[in-house]
Amino acid sequence: MEKADIEKLLIAKQTDLLRYAMSLTRDTDKAYDLLQETNLKIILSSEKFDGRDFKNWSFRVMRNAFVNNCRRKDQYSLYEDLWLEQCEFRHPVYNRSNDSGCNIRDIYNALNALPAEHNKAIRLLIIGLKYQEIAYIRNAPLGTIKNRICVSRVILKQRLKEFLHYRGTSGMNMGN
């Protein structure tokens, strides 16, 4: 089947696909995101369509995309939990060193003093996730995540001001 024919079928099924996305996600924004992802996957893999039942095939593509997104979110959550576990600095070896003016315990305490949602967002940023990924994992709007991270940076700079002054730095680089 030609790509143009697939696109016509896809356009005709948008309402059905959106309804199915709503039933899977139970959230309007996520449903539209899933619909967009499904449209892209269908267009990119149009050669895999066998020509029989487009509606069933497109629903299967959407369901697979939804399941993969859920698995990815679960993996991030597991990764976040493991990272938080490993950040439990219980050992007395983290003493203040002469060259840094600050120890890991100071940083850990400053992170733990952040409000819970700010703490989780900044930790995910520190381990290297992007703002969009953090928003997805935390199930929060992108603007909210950006605000939490910005506020967290300000609070951390204030709490670690002595260290920053000692090192002669004007700010903390914690990724973007």
C-alpha positions in Angstrom: 0.0 0.0 0.0 1.3 3.5 -0.9 2.3 5.9 1.9 -0.3 8.4 0.6 -3.0 5.8 1.1 -1.8 5.1 4.6 -1.9 8.8 5.4 -5.5 9.0 4.1 -6.6 6.1 6.3 -4.7 7.6 9.2 -6.5 10.9 8.8 -9.8 9.2 8.7 -9.2 7.3 11.9 -7.9 10.2 14.0 -11.2 10.4 16.1 -11.1 6.7 16.8 -7.4 6.8 17.7 -7.9 9.8 20.0 -10.8 8.0 21.8 -8.6 5.0 22.3 -5.7 7.1 23.5 -8.0 8.7 26.0 -9.1 5.3 27.3 -5.5 4.3 27.7 -4.1 7.5 29.3 -7.2 9.0 31.0 -5.6 12.4 30.4 -6.2 14.8 27.6 -2.6 16.0 27.2 -1.1 12.6 27.4 -3.7 11.3 24.9 -2.8 13.9 22.4 0.9 13.1 22.9 0.2 9.4 22.4 -1.8 10.1 19.3 1.0 12.2 17.9 3.6 9.5 18.7 1.3 6.9 17.1 0.8 8.9 13.9 4.5 9.3 13.6 5.1 5.6 14.1 2.5 4.6 11.6 3.8 7.0 8.9 7.4 5.8 9.5 6.5 2.1 9.4 3.8 2.2 6.7 5.6 -0.5 4.8 4.8 -2.9 7.6 1.1 -2.6 7.1 -0.2 -5.7 5.4 -3.3 -4.0 3.9 -5.9 -6.0 5.8 -7.4 -4.1 8.8 -6.0 -0.6 9.3 -8.0 0.2 12.4 -6.7 -2.9 14.3 -3.2 -2.3 13.1 -3.2 1.3 14.1 -4.7 0.5 17.5 -2.0 -2.1 18.0 0.7 0.5 17.2 -0.8 2.8 19.7 -1.1 0.2 22.4 2.5 -0.8 21.9 3.6 2.8 22.1 1.6 3.2 25.3 3.0 0.1 26.9 6.6 1.0 25.9 6.1 4.5 27.5 4.8 2.9 30.7 7.8 0.5 30.8 10.2 3.4 30.2 8.5 5.4 33.0 8.8 2.4 35.3 12.5 2.0 34.5 13.1 5.7 35.3 11.3 5.3 38.6 13.3 2.2 39.4 16.5 4.1 38.4 15.5 7.0 40.6 14.8 4.7 43.6 18.1 3.0 43.2 19.9 6.3 42.9 18.2 7.6 46.0 19.2 4.5 47.9 22.8 4.9 46.9 22.8 8.5 47.9 22.3 7.5 51.6 25.7 8.6 52.9 25.8 6.7 56.2 29.5 6.2 56.3 31.7 8.4 58.5 34.3 8.6 55.8 32.7 11.8 54.4 34.7 14.3 56.4 35.4 17.9 55.5 38.5 18.0 53.4 41.0 20.8 53.4 40.8 21.4 49.6 37.1 21.6 49.0 35.6 23.3 52.1 32.5 21.2 51.7 31.8 17.5 52.0 29.3 15.2 50.4 27.3 15.2 53.6 26.8 19.0 53.3 25.5 18.6 49.8 23.3 15.6 50.7 21.9 17.6 53.7 21.2 20.6 51.5 19.4 18.4 48.9 17.4 16.7 51.6 16.3 20.0 53.1 14.6 20.9 49.8 10.8 20.4 49.6 10.1 16.9 48.4 9.0 17.7 44.8 12.0 20.1 44.4 14.3 17.4 45.7 13.1 14.7 43.3 13.3 17.1 40.3 16.8 18.3 41.0 18.1 14.8 41.7 16.7 13.6 38.3 18.4 16.5 36.7 21.7 15.7 38.4 21.7 12.1 37.1 21.4 13.5 33.6 17.7 13.4 32.6 16.3 16.2 30.5 13.5 18.6 31.7 11.0 16.8 29.4 11.9 13.4 30.9 11.6 14.7 34.4 8.2 16.2 33.6 7.1 12.9 32.3 8.4 10.9 35.2 7.1 13.3 37.8 3.8 13.6 35.9 4.0 17.4 36.1 3.9 20.2 33.5 7.2 21.2 31.9 7.0 24.7 33.3 6.4 23.4 36.8 9.5 21.3 36.6 11.6 24.1 35.3 10.4 26.3 38.1 11.2 23.6 40.7 14.7 23.2 39.4 15.3 26.9 39.3 14.1 27.3 42.9 16.2 24.3 44.0 19.3 25.9 42.5 18.7 29.1 44.3 18.1 27.3 47.6 21.2 25.1 47.1 23.3 28.1 46.3 22.1 29.9 49.4 22.7 26.8 51.7 26.1 26.1 50.2 27.1 29.7 50.0 30.1 29.2 52.3 31.4 26.5 50.1 30.9 28.5 46.9 32.6 31.5 48.5 35.5 29.4 49.7 36.0 27.9 46.2 35.7 31.3 44.6 32.9 30.3 42.3 29.8 32.3 41.5 27.4 29.5 40.8 26.8 25.8 40.7 26.7 23.9 37.4 24.1 21.2 37.7 23.2 20.6 34.0 20.4 22.0 31.9 
